[in-house]
């Protein structure tokens, strides 16, 4: 059967895992893949030094897709931000 009752799910998973770890039972190994159901976006704001007219126009906001829908979990992403050389902090 391919469906599980929610109350039996943990018990069956534990018994299957213990059978896989036991030398007395022969159980086929299998893997479980998890994925996210919704895309994950990241939004960040930064100051654009090229726009010097009005203070409100200097701040720009960008949104990027970090994890698309259906991306396998765990997945590692890295974000890097370039800082202009002429800006001193």
N, C-alpha and C positions, 0 to 999 in steps of 0.2 A: 504494500500500500504506500502511496506517495504523500499522503496527508497525515498530519500529526495533530492530535488534540493538544491544546496548550498546556494542560496539566501533565501530559505524558512526555512532553518535549525534553525537559531537563533529564528525566530518568532514563529515557532512551539514549540520549546523547552521552550521559555518563557511562552507561553500560557498554555502549559501542566503543567509547574511548578506552575503557579499562580492558575490553577484549582485544583491542589493537595493541595495547601495551603488554598484555600477558603472553608468555611463551607457550601456554597451554592451548590457546585458540588461534586459528588461522583466519584472519579477517583481511579482506582486500583494503588496501590503503586508498583513501580518497581525500580530496581537499575541498575546503569550503571557501568560496570567493564572495566577498561582500562588495557592494557598490552603493554609491549615493544616488538617491532618487531625484534630487534636485540639483541644478547647477549652483556653484558657489562663486560669487563675484567679490572682488575687493575694490573698494573706492578709497582714493587718497587725494589729499589736497596738497598743493605746493605753490610756492611763490615763484612767479616767472619774472626774473630780473630784467627781461627785455621790454616789458610793459611798465613804463614809469608814469603814465598819465594819471590815473586815479587809483587809490589804494585798493578799492574793491575789485578792480579789473586785474590787479597783479596776481591774485590768488586764482589758480586754476584747479579744477577737479577732474580727475580721470578715473574711469571704471574699467577694470580688466576682468576677463573670465579666468578664474584660477583653477577650478575643477569643473569640467563639463559634466553634463548629466550622464550617468552610467560609468563614471570613472571608478576603477577598482580601488578598494581600501585595503591596506594602507598605501598611500601615495604621498611622496615628498615633493614639494615644490619650493623653489627659491625665488625671492624677489630681490632685485637690486635696483637702487636708485642712483643715478648719476648726479653728482653735484658739480655745477659749473666752477671752473678754476678761479674765475674772477670774483666770486662771492666769498667773503671772509666772515667767519662766525666768531 
